[in-house]
Amino acid sequence: MDLGKKIRQMRNQKGLTQEELADRCELTKGYISQLENNVNSPSIATLTDILSALGSNLSEFFREEAEEKITFSKEEFFEKDSDGVLWKWLIPNAQKNMMEPVLVELAEGVSTSEDIPHEGEEFGYVLEGRVAVVLGAKQYICRKGEAFYYPAAKPHCIRNKGKGKAKFLWISTPPNF
């Protein structure tokens, strides 16, 4: 970790000059400059004072935040083909997230297995074909370019009701697939 760079960055975010920070910590402008240029290293007590003046503390200062992955390529998708249903998990390890997007392809006449009632909501957007969203004893038809959205409090599944395959993006919150 580059201590000096991080102190300079925090000071700049607070809109303080080196002299202003030095005054708040009873240090000299030269000392702050040396710290920011990694010419000098502060004692724990001095670093604590500087961080306090910057509205932080040792714990926050040394916490390394892992950069979260934002984009995913086709090579990272996980696929499972089972009895005419092709599942493509688009986000690896999405179970740890608030929602789980899955691209689903259903062969003609095939449906997903019935999902038991659970907490959460589900959303889908039909990319190809025509599907029936089955909620309890009712079913709702959804065509290419249309979307569905429902609370997952009833038994539910999706059936391909068209000729050829059906393809849709299905998002569950919390993750359930």
MDTraj code that builds the backbone (N, CA, C; nanometers):
import mdtraj as md
import numpy as np

residues = "MET ASP LEU GLY LYS LYS ILE ARG GLN MET ARG ASN GLN LYS GLY LEU THR GLN GLU GLU LEU ALA ASP ARG CYS GLU LEU THR LYS GLY TYR ILE SER GLN LEU GLU ASN ASN VAL ASN SER PRO SER ILE ALA THR LEU THR ASP ILE LEU SER ALA LEU GLY SER ASN LEU SER GLU PHE PHE ARG GLU GLU ALA GLU GLU LYS ILE THR PHE SER LYS GLU GLU PHE PHE GLU LYS ASP SER ASP GLY VAL LEU TRP LYS TRP LEU ILE PRO ASN ALA GLN LYS ASN MET MET GLU PRO VAL LEU VAL GLU LEU ALA GLU GLY VAL SER THR SER GLU ASP ILE PRO HIS GLU GLY GLU GLU PHE GLY TYR VAL LEU GLU GLY ARG VAL ALA VAL VAL LEU GLY ALA LYS GLN TYR ILE CYS ARG LYS GLY GLU ALA PHE TYR TYR PRO ALA ALA LYS PRO HIS CYS ILE ARG ASN LYS GLY LYS GLY LYS ALA LYS PHE LEU TRP ILE SER THR PRO PRO ASN PHE".split()
xyz = np.array([
    [0.0849, -0.1177, 0.0000],
    [0.0000, 0.0000, 0.0000],
    [0.0895, 0.1242, 0.0000],
    [0.0556, 0.2207, -0.0810],
    [0.1282, 0.3468, -0.0878],
    [0.0631, 0.4442, 0.0108],
    [0.1194, 0.4509, 0.1316],
    [0.0643, 0.5343, 0.2389],
    [0.0515, 0.6810, 0.1976],
    [0.1580, 0.7326, 0.1417],
    [0.1603, 0.8732, 0.1039],
    [0.0554, 0.9074, 0.0000],
    [0.0452, 0.8220, -0.0987],
    [-0.0530, 0.8454, -0.2053],
    [-0.1945, 0.8436, -0.1488],
    [-0.2206, 0.7486, -0.0580],
    [-0.3545, 0.7369, -0.0012],
    [-0.3875, 0.8575, 0.0876],
    [-0.2891, 0.9065, 0.1650],
    [-0.3111, 1.0255, 0.2483],
    [-0.3388, 1.1460, 0.1586],
    [-0.2595, 1.1627, 0.0523],
    [-0.2801, 1.2749, -0.0406],
    [-0.4194, 1.2676, -0.1026],
    [-0.4584, 1.1480, -0.1433],
    [-0.5903, 1.1290, -0.2051],
    [-0.7016, 1.1664, -0.1068],
    [-0.6899, 1.1234, 0.0162],
    [-0.7915, 1.1555, 0.1174],
    [-0.7941, 1.3059, 0.1465],
    [-0.6760, 1.3667, 0.1541],
    [-0.6672, 1.5107, 0.1804],
    [-0.7340, 1.5885, 0.0666],
    [-0.7055, 1.5488, -0.0559],
    [-0.7650, 1.6162, -0.1716],
    [-0.9164, 1.5983, -0.1761],
    [-0.9641, 1.4793, -0.1380],
    [-1.1086, 1.4554, -0.1348],
    [-1.1771, 1.5462, -0.0338],
    [-1.1072, 1.5794, 0.0730],
    [-1.1623, 1.6693, 0.1756],
    [-1.1430, 1.8166, 0.1380],
    [-1.0703, 1.8408, 0.0294],
    [-1.0485, 1.9785, -0.0147],
    [-0.9523, 2.0561, 0.0742],
    [-0.8591, 1.9859, 0.1368],
    [-0.7632, 2.0502, 0.2269],
    [-0.6280, 2.0685, 0.1590],
    [-0.5598, 2.1766, 0.1922],
    [-0.4212, 2.1935, 0.1490],
    [-0.3333, 2.1172, 0.2477],
    [-0.2064, 2.0995, 0.2126],
    [-0.1128, 2.0356, 0.3055],
    [-0.1022, 2.1180, 0.4338],
    [-0.1015, 2.2490, 0.4176],
    [-0.0893, 2.3374, 0.5333],
    [-0.2103, 2.3258, 0.6259],
    [-0.3302, 2.3177, 0.5681],
    [-0.4513, 2.3043, 0.6495],
    [-0.4515, 2.1729, 0.7273],
    [-0.4110, 2.0649, 0.6600],
    [-0.4042, 1.9355, 0.7287],
    [-0.2989, 1.9404, 0.8394],
    [-0.1850, 1.9993, 0.8086],
    [-0.0774, 2.0105, 0.9086],
    [-0.1249, 2.0880, 1.0310],
    [-0.1955, 2.1988, 1.0081],
    [-0.2465, 2.2787, 1.1208],
    [-0.3421, 2.1977, 1.2071],
    [-0.4279, 2.1199, 1.1462],
    [-0.5249, 2.0402, 1.2227],
    [-0.4576, 1.9318, 1.3070],
    [-0.3397, 1.8907, 1.2652],
    [-0.2698, 1.7817, 1.3353],
    [-0.1504, 1.8315, 1.4162],
    [-0.1316, 1.9630, 1.4188],
    [-0.0169, 2.0226, 1.4876],
    [0.1150, 1.9675, 1.4327],
    [0.1222, 1.9631, 1.2989],
    [0.2418, 1.9197, 1.2277],
    [0.2833, 2.0320, 1.1330],
    [0.3912, 2.0112, 1.0619],
    [0.4335, 2.1126, 0.9643],
    [0.3891, 2.0710, 0.8249],
    [0.3772, 2.1733, 0.7388],
    [0.3428, 2.1469, 0.5991],
    [0.4505, 2.0570, 0.5356],
    [0.5760, 2.0817, 0.5706],
    [0.6873, 2.0028, 0.5167],
    [0.6752, 1.8555, 0.5544],
    [0.6322, 1.8300, 0.6784],
    [0.6165, 1.6913, 0.7242],
    [0.5063, 1.6210, 0.6430],
    [0.3932, 1.6906, 0.6213],
    [0.2838, 1.6326, 0.5424],
    [0.3324, 1.6058, 0.4006],
    [0.4087, 1.6973, 0.3444],
    [0.4640, 1.6796, 0.2098],
    [0.5552, 1.5572, 0.2046],
    [0.6401, 1.5421, 0.3060],
    [0.7297, 1.4261, 0.3114],
    [0.6507, 1.2956, 0.3206],
    [0.5431, 1.2953, 0.4011],
    [0.4600, 1.1754, 0.4133],
    [0.3969, 1.1399, 0.2782],
    [0.3401, 1.2417, 0.2137],
    [0.2707, 1.2175, 0.0869],
    [0.3662, 1.1720, -0.0226],
    [0.4935, 1.2095, -0.0110],
    [0.5934, 1.1680, -0.1103],
    [0.6745, 1.0469, -0.0628],
    [0.6284, 0.9843, 0.0453],
    [0.6912, 0.8644, 0.1010],
    [0.8389, 0.8837, 0.1367],
    [0.8749, 1.0058, 0.1768],
    [1.0100, 1.0350, 0.2227],
    [1.0203, 1.0043, 0.3720],
    [0.9072, 1.0124, 0.4396],
    [0.9013, 0.9921, 0.5835],
    [0.7849, 0.8980, 0.6140],
    [0.7923, 0.8264, 0.7255],
    [0.6826, 0.7393, 0.7692],
    [0.6314, 0.7883, 0.9035],
    [0.4998, 0.7945, 0.9198],
    [0.4459, 0.8441, 1.0465],
    [0.4445, 0.7352, 1.1537],
    [0.4453, 0.7788, 1.2784],
    [0.4228, 0.6844, 1.3878],
    [0.2735, 0.6493, 1.3852],
    [0.2362, 0.5469, 1.4576],
    [0.0950, 0.5081, 1.4651],
    [0.0124, 0.6226, 1.5224],
    [0.0646, 0.6875, 1.6258],
    [-0.0083, 0.7982, 1.6888],
    [-0.0277, 0.9136, 1.5905],
    [0.0766, 0.9465, 1.5138],
    [0.0666, 1.0560, 1.4159],
    [-0.0295, 1.0187, 1.3038],
    [-0.0198, 0.8960, 1.2562],
    [-0.1106, 0.8514, 1.1501],
    [-0.2550, 0.8544, 1.2003],
    [-0.2761, 0.8151, 1.3239],
    [-0.4104, 0.8192, 1.3833],
    [-0.4624, 0.9621, 1.3862],
    [-0.3776, 1.0576, 1.4244],
    [-0.4171, 1.1989, 1.4265],
    [-0.4515, 1.2490, 1.2862],
    [-0.3694, 1.2145, 1.1898],
    [-0.3922, 1.2580, 1.0505],
    [-0.5238, 1.2011, 0.9997],
    [-0.5452, 1.0728, 1.0240],
    [-0.6679, 1.0083, 0.9754],
    [-0.7909, 1.0664, 1.0447],
    [-0.7784, 1.0974, 1.1723],
    [-0.8891, 1.1589, 1.2448],
    [-0.9241, 1.2944, 1.1817],
    [-0.8220, 1.3721, 1.1474],
    [-0.8445, 1.5018, 1.0828],
    [-0.9066, 1.4855, 0.9440],
    [-0.8846, 1.3714, 0.8848],
    [-0.9414, 1.3431, 0.7522],
    [-1.0748, 1.2687, 0.7612],
    [-1.1260, 1.2494, 0.8831],
    [-1.2555, 1.1839, 0.9015],
    [-1.2503, 1.0336, 0.8825],
    [-1.1364, 0.9738, 0.9142],
    [-1.1212, 0.8291, 0.8970],
    [-1.0556, 0.7709, 1.0220],
    [-1.0190, 0.6432, 1.0119],
    [-0.9484, 0.5768, 1.1220],
    [-0.8581, 0.4681, 1.0642],
    [-0.7785, 0.4073, 1.1497],
    [-0.6818, 0.3067, 1.1022],
    [-0.7502, 0.1890, 1.0328],
    [-0.8612, 0.1440, 1.0908],
    [-0.9318, 0.0294, 1.0343],
    [-0.9773, 0.0574, 0.8906],
    [-1.0420, 0.1717, 0.8707],
    [-1.0882, 0.2082, 0.7360],
    [-0.9713, 0.2303, 0.6414],
    [-0.8661, 0.2951, 0.6906],
    [-0.7517, 0.3292, 0.6072],
    [-0.6834, 0.2047, 0.5505],
    [-0.6699, 0.1017, 0.6324],
    [-0.5968, -0.0175, 0.5891],
    [-0.6863, -0.1260, 0.5284],
    [-0.8154, -0.0997, 0.5257],
    [-0.9060, -0.1980, 0.4653],
    [-0.8848, -0.1975, 0.3147],
    [-0.8504, -0.3121, 0.2634],
    [-0.8330, -0.3270, 0.1190],
    [-0.9650, -0.3724, 0.0599],
    [-1.0176, -0.2930, -0.0275],
    [-1.1432, -0.3298, -0.0918],
    [-1.1119, -0.3979, -0.2241],
    [-1.1549, -0.5218, -0.2336],
    [-1.1332, -0.5966, -0.3569],
    [-1.2202, -0.5364, -0.4660],
    [-1.1609, -0.5212, -0.5811],
    [-1.2373, -0.4672, -0.6932],
    [-1.3339, -0.5743, -0.7420],
    [-1.4595, -0.5379, -0.7459],
    [-1.5627, -0.6324, -0.7848],
    [-1.5703, -0.6441, -0.9365],
    [-1.5858, -0.7657, -0.9824],
    [-1.5967, -0.7910, -1.1256],
    [-1.7319, -0.7403, -1.1742],
    [-1.7313, -0.6666, -1.2834],
    [-1.8515, -0.6032, -1.3353],
    [-1.9003, -0.6686, -1.4647],
    [-1.8096, -0.7072, -1.5514],
    [-1.8496, -0.7662, -1.6796],
    [-1.8085, -0.9132, -1.6855],
    [-1.8854, -0.9912, -1.7612],
    [-1.8610, -1.1354, -1.7717],
    [-1.8717, -1.1780, -1.9175],
    [-1.7827, -1.2641, -1.9607],
    [-1.7832, -1.3109, -2.0991],
    [-1.8555, -1.4448, -2.1104],
    [-1.8861, -1.4843, -2.2325],
    [-1.9543, -1.6119, -2.2579],
    [-1.8775, -1.7288, -2.1978],
    [-1.7458, -1.7175, -2.1975],
    [-1.6623, -1.8255, -2.1449],
    [-1.6825, -1.8462, -1.9949],
    [-1.7333, -1.7462, -1.9262],
    [-1.7544, -1.7558, -1.7822],
    [-1.8936, -1.8074, -1.7454],
    [-1.9837, -1.8140, -1.8427],
    [-2.1188, -1.8637, -1.8163],
    [-2.1107, -2.0110, -1.7793],
    [-2.2013, -2.0534, -1.6931],
    [-2.2102, -2.1942, -1.6560],
    [-2.3357, -2.2501, -1.7209],
    [-2.3241, -2.3618, -1.7922],
    [-2.4381, -2.4201, -1.8627],
    [-2.4733, -2.5569, -1.8084],
    [-2.6041, -2.5849, -1.8132],
    [-2.6536, -2.7169, -1.7757],
    [-2.7668, -2.7509, -1.8715],
    [-2.7551, -2.8625, -1.9381],
    [-2.8583, -2.9068, -2.0326],
    [-2.9253, -3.0295, -1.9716],
    [-3.0569, -3.0187, -1.9474],
    [-3.1268, -3.1264, -1.8804],
    [-3.2675, -3.1431, -1.9360],
    [-3.2939, -3.2545, -2.0014],
    [-3.4275, -3.2894, -2.0502],
    [-3.4946, -3.1786, -2.1304],
    [-3.4209, -3.1216, -2.2259],
    [-3.4787, -3.0190, -2.3129],
    [-3.4768, -2.8789, -2.2567],
    [-3.4145, -2.8617, -2.1396],
    [-3.4006, -2.7281, -2.0799],
    [-3.2517, -2.6954, -2.0727],
    [-3.2137, -2.5889, -2.1422],
    [-3.0743, -2.5427, -2.1365],
    [-3.0696, -2.4206, -2.0460],
    [-2.9958, -2.4324, -1.9350],
    [-2.9802, -2.3236, -1.8384],
    [-2.8431, -2.2616, -1.8607],
    [-2.8374, -2.1284, -1.8682],
    [-2.7095, -2.0575, -1.8770],
    [-2.7061, -1.9540, -1.7646],
    [-2.6255, -1.9813, -1.6630],
    [-2.6076, -1.8857, -1.5543],
    [-2.5122, -1.7795, -1.6061],
    [-2.5576, -1.6556, -1.6140],
    [-2.4826, -1.5482, -1.6771],
    [-2.3804, -1.4827, -1.5852],
    [-2.4003, -1.4934, -1.4561],
    [-2.3104, -1.4332, -1.3581],
    [-2.2571, -1.5441, -1.2678],
    [-2.1267, -1.5736, -1.2754],
    [-2.0714, -1.6774, -1.1881],
    [-2.0928, -1.6415, -1.0406],
    [-2.1250, -1.7389, -0.9608],
    [-2.1456, -1.7208, -0.8167],
    [-2.2533, -1.6179, -0.7828],
    [-2.3567, -1.6090, -0.8651],
    [-2.4635, -1.5107, -0.8415],
    [-2.5428, -1.5423, -0.7150],
    [-2.5280, -1.6622, -0.6604],
    [-2.6021, -1.6988, -0.5397],
    [-2.5708, -1.6038, -0.4242],
    [-2.4543, -1.5396, -0.4280],
    [-2.4162, -1.4471, -0.3207],
    [-2.4756, -1.3079, -0.3423],
    [-2.5375, -1.2850, -0.4570],
    [-2.5938, -1.1541, -0.4904],
    [-2.7416, -1.1465, -0.4550],
    [-2.8011, -1.0325, -0.4794],
    [-2.9430, -1.0111, -0.4519],
    [-3.0321, -1.0726, -0.5585],
    [-2.9811, -1.0870, -0.6799],
    [-3.0605, -1.1467, -0.7868],
    [-2.9723, -1.2382, -0.8703],
    [-3.0392, -1.3264, -0.9442],
    [-2.9672, -1.4261, -1.0227],
    [-3.0262, -1.4321, -1.1639],
    [-2.9547, -1.3783, -1.2632],
    [-3.0044, -1.3847, -1.4003],
    [-2.9621, -1.5149, -1.4693],
    [-3.0587, -1.5788, -1.5350],
    [-3.0330, -1.7034, -1.6057],
    [-3.0980, -1.6935, -1.7435],
    [-3.0259, -1.7360, -1.8449],
    [-3.0814, -1.7439, -1.9791],
    [-3.1304, -1.8871, -1.9966],
    [-3.2588, -1.9021, -2.0298],
    [-3.3186, -2.0353, -2.0374],
    [-3.3688, -2.0602, -2.1790],
    [-3.3397, -2.1803, -2.2310],
    [-3.3936, -2.2244, -2.3591],
    [-3.4740, -2.3510, -2.3347],
    [-3.5987, -2.3498, -2.3817],
    [-3.6854, -2.4668, -2.3679],
    [-3.7106, -2.5263, -2.5057],
    [-3.6896, -2.6555, -2.5184],
    [-3.7237, -2.7243, -2.6433],
    [-3.8760, -2.7241, -2.6578],
    [-3.9234, -2.7464, -2.7771],
    [-4.0674, -2.7469, -2.8041],
    [-4.1397, -2.8436, -2.7104],
    [-4.2475, -2.7961, -2.6468],
    [-4.3292, -2.8794, -2.5588],
    [-4.2710, -2.9054, -2.4209],
    [-4.1576, -2.8464, -2.3880],
    [-4.0891, -2.8727, -2.2612],
    [-4.1187, -2.7599, -2.1620],
    [-4.1114, -2.7927, -2.0322],
    [-4.1269, -2.6896, -1.9296],
    [-4.0189, -2.7064, -1.8240],
    [-3.9968, -2.6002, -1.7495],
    [-3.9055, -2.6100, -1.6358],
    [-3.9755, -2.6946, -1.5297],
    [-3.9007, -2.7502, -1.4396],
    [-3.9648, -2.8263, -1.3323],
    [-4.0392, -2.7276, -1.2423],
    [-4.1440, -2.7765, -1.1782],
    [-4.2237, -2.6891, -1.0924],
    [-4.1418, -2.6469, -0.9714],
    [-4.1404, -2.5182, -0.9475],
    [-4.0684, -2.4623, -0.8334],
    [-4.1667, -2.4445, -0.7186],
    [-4.1265, -2.4849, -0.6006],
    [-4.2140, -2.4710, -0.4838],
    [-4.2215, -2.3239, -0.4430],
    [-4.3267, -2.2841, -0.3748],
    [-4.3373, -2.1455, -0.3292],
    [-4.2175, -2.1073, -0.2425],
    [-4.1710, -1.9853, -0.2597],
    [-4.0586, -1.9341, -0.1816],
    [-4.0694, -1.7827, -0.1735],
    [-3.9919, -1.7246, -0.0853],
    [-3.9896, -1.5790, -0.0753],
    [-3.9221, -1.5239, -0.1998],
    [-3.9592, -1.4036, -0.2371],
    [-3.8919, -1.3375, -0.3473],
    [-3.9826, -1.3120, -0.4654],
    [-3.9206, -1.2663, -0.5722],
    [-3.9910, -1.2314, -0.6942],
    [-3.9131, -1.2852, -0.8120],
    [-3.9848, -1.3005, -0.9243],
    [-3.9199, -1.3479, -1.0451],
    [-3.9642, -1.2626, -1.1633],
    [-3.8698, -1.2419, -1.2529],
    [-3.8920, -1.1595, -1.3709],
    [-3.8402, -1.2361, -1.4910],
    [-3.9055, -1.2195, -1.6040],
    [-3.8563, -1.2800, -1.7263],
    [-3.8849, -1.1926, -1.8466],
    [-3.8010, -1.2065, -1.9477],
    [-3.8197, -1.1362, -2.0743],
    [-3.8014, -1.2398, -2.1849],
    [-3.9052, -1.2564, -2.2673],
    [-3.9019, -1.3583, -2.3719],
    [-3.8248, -1.3060, -2.4930],
    [-3.7198, -1.3759, -2.5282],
    [-3.6344, -1.3388, -2.6407],
    [-3.6748, -1.4089, -2.7696],
    [-3.7361, -1.5257, -2.7529],
    [-3.7716, -1.6069, -2.8697],
    [-3.8850, -1.7008, -2.8321],
    [-3.9840, -1.7145, -2.9205],
    [-4.0920, -1.8094, -2.8986],
    [-4.2049, -1.7550, -2.8138],
    [-4.2786, -1.8501, -2.7538],
    [-4.3957, -1.8174, -2.6719],
    [-4.3967, -1.9123, -2.5531],
    [-4.4171, -1.8558, -2.4330],
    [-4.4174, -1.9385, -2.3122],
    [-4.5441, -1.9143, -2.2320],
    [-4.5742, -2.0109, -2.1477],
    [-4.6822, -1.9953, -2.0505],
    [-4.6164, -1.9883, -1.9132],
    [-4.6507, -1.8843, -1.8403],
    [-4.6049, -1.8707, -1.7026],
    [-4.7153, -1.9341, -1.6182],
    [-4.6826, -2.0426, -1.5511],
    [-4.7810, -2.1159, -1.4715],
    [-4.7617, -2.0793, -1.3246],
    [-4.8667, -2.0181, -1.2668],
    [-4.8658, -1.9785, -1.1251],
    [-4.9828, -2.0477, -1.0580],
    [-4.9537, -2.1474, -0.9775],
    [-5.0611, -2.2245, -0.9141],
    [-5.1459, -2.2894, -1.0224],
    [-5.2769, -2.2636, -1.0222],
    [-5.3682, -2.3236, -1.1193],
    [-5.3870, -2.2361, -1.2443],
    [-5.3257, -2.1190, -1.2482],
    [-5.3432, -2.0279, -1.3614],
    [-5.2198, -2.0267, -1.4499],
    [-5.2434, -1.9952, -1.5790],
    [-5.1300, -1.9773, -1.6683],
    [-5.1495, -1.8507, -1.7510],
    [-5.0381, -1.7858, -1.7814],
    [-5.0376, -1.6590, -1.8534],
    [-4.9430, -1.6727, -1.9724],
    [-4.9906, -1.6358, -2.0905],
    [-4.9091, -1.6472, -2.2114],
    [-4.8221, -1.5223, -2.2265],
    [-4.6979, -1.5450, -2.2640],
    [-4.6017, -1.4368, -2.2826],
    [-4.5249, -1.4654, -2.4118],
    [-4.5242, -1.3697, -2.5045],
    [-4.4620, -1.3871, -2.6364],
    [-4.3287, -1.3122, -2.6476],
    [-4.2596, -1.3373, -2.7549],
    [-4.1339, -1.2695, -2.7842],
    [-4.1528, -1.1186, -2.7699],
    [-4.0598, -1.0552, -2.6962],
    [-4.0664, -0.9116, -2.6755],
    [-4.1523, -0.8707, -2.5574],
    [-4.2133, -0.9667, -2.4888],
    [-4.2954, -0.9383, -2.3715],
    [-4.2224, -0.9856, -2.2457],
    [-4.2703, -0.9366, -2.1315],
    [-4.2055, -0.9698, -2.0046],
    [-4.3077, -1.0233, -1.9054],
    [-4.2586, -1.0946, -1.8056],
    [-4.3437, -1.1390, -1.6950],
    [-4.2756, -1.1060, -1.5630],
    [-4.3592, -1.0923, -1.4600],
    [-4.3097, -1.0555, -1.3275],
    [-4.4103, -1.1044, -1.2251],
    [-4.3646, -1.1752, -1.1223],
    [-4.4583, -1.2264, -1.0225],
    [-4.3878, -1.2555, -0.8902],
    [-4.4649, -1.2499, -0.7806],
    [-4.4106, -1.2957, -0.6521],
    [-4.4072, -1.4489, -0.6561],
    [-4.3072, -1.5075, -0.5973],
    [-4.2872, -1.6526, -0.6070],
    [-4.3584, -1.7294, -0.4962],
    [-4.4717, -1.6785, -0.4508],
    [-4.5431, -1.7362, -0.3366],
    [-4.6302, -1.8565, -0.3723],
    [-4.6435, -1.8891, -0.5012],
    [-4.7220, -2.0055, -0.5444],
    [-4.6304, -2.0998, -0.6223],
    [-4.6697, -2.2278, -0.6327],
    [-4.5912, -2.3171, -0.7190],
    [-4.5887, -2.2564, -0.8594],
    [-4.4748, -2.2651, -0.9267],
    [-4.4636, -2.2019, -1.0577],
    [-4.3645, -2.2751, -1.1480],
    [-4.3870, -2.2568, -1.2778],
    [-4.2957, -2.3086, -1.3793],
    [-4.3211, -2.2319, -1.5084],
    [-4.2343, -2.2544, -1.6066],
    [-4.2482, -2.1902, -1.7375],
    [-4.2561, -2.3015, -1.8414],
    [-4.3572, -2.2937, -1.9313],
    [-4.3765, -2.3948, -2.0370],
    [-4.3589, -2.3326, -2.1739],
    [-4.2962, -2.4064, -2.2623],
    [-4.2870, -2.3626, -2.4016],
    [-4.4205, -2.3945, -2.4676],
    [-4.4911, -2.2928, -2.5136],
    [-4.6228, -2.3104, -2.5761],
    [-4.6195, -2.2841, -2.7269],
    [-4.5015, -2.2673, -2.7831],
    [-4.4918, -2.2380, -2.9266],
    [-4.4298, -2.3515, -3.0046],
    [-4.4132, -2.3281, -3.1331],
    [-4.3441, -2.4236, -3.2211],
    [-4.1961, -2.3867, -3.2191],
    [-4.1110, -2.4831, -3.2049],
    [-3.9676, -2.4559, -3.1950],
    [-3.9300, -2.4215, -3.0518],
    [-3.8065, -2.3753, -3.0370],
    [-3.7595, -2.3473, -2.9006],
    [-3.8082, -2.2119, -2.8519],
    [-3.8120, -2.1987, -2.7216],
    [-3.8416, -2.0712, -2.6558],
    [-3.7166, -2.0326, -2.5778],
    [-3.6889, -1.9033, -2.5756],
    [-3.5693, -1.8536, -2.5072],
    [-3.6091, -1.7304, -2.4274],
    [-3.5687, -1.7262, -2.2998],
    [-3.6028, -1.6116, -2.2174],
    [-3.4978, -1.5876, -2.1099],
    [-3.4876, -1.4622, -2.0702],
    [-3.4025, -1.4237, -1.9590],
    [-3.4890, -1.4314, -1.8345],
    [-3.4423, -1.5037, -1.7336],
    [-3.5196, -1.5244, -1.6109],
    [-3.4354, -1.4757, -1.4937],
    [-3.4908, -1.3855, -1.4146],
    [-3.4175, -1.3295, -1.3012],
    [-3.4980, -1.3561, -1.1735],
    [-3.4299, -1.4143, -1.0781],
    [-3.4927, -1.4482, -0.9502],
    [-3.4249, -1.3691, -0.8399],
    [-3.5071, -1.3186, -0.7478],
    [-3.4522, -1.2537, -0.6305],
    [-3.5293, -1.3020, -0.5085],
    [-3.4669, -1.3540, -0.4083],
    [-3.3234, -1.3831, -0.4022],
    [-3.2891, -1.4993, -0.4950],
    [-3.1607, -1.5227, -0.5200],
    [-3.1200, -1.6316, -0.6089],
    [-3.1839, -1.7643, -0.5677],
    [-3.2298, -1.8358, -0.6690],
    [-3.3052, -1.9576, -0.6409],
    [-3.2728, -2.0716, -0.7364],
    [-3.2086, -2.0424, -0.8465],
    [-3.1890, -2.1460, -0.9502],
    [-3.0763, -2.2396, -0.9143],
])
top = md.Topology()
chain = top.add_chain()
for i, resn in enumerate(residues, 1):
    res = top.add_residue(resn, chain, resSeq=i)
    for name in ("N", "CA", "C"):
        top.add_atom(name, md.element.get_by_symbol(name[0]), res)
traj = md.Trajectory(xyz[None], top)
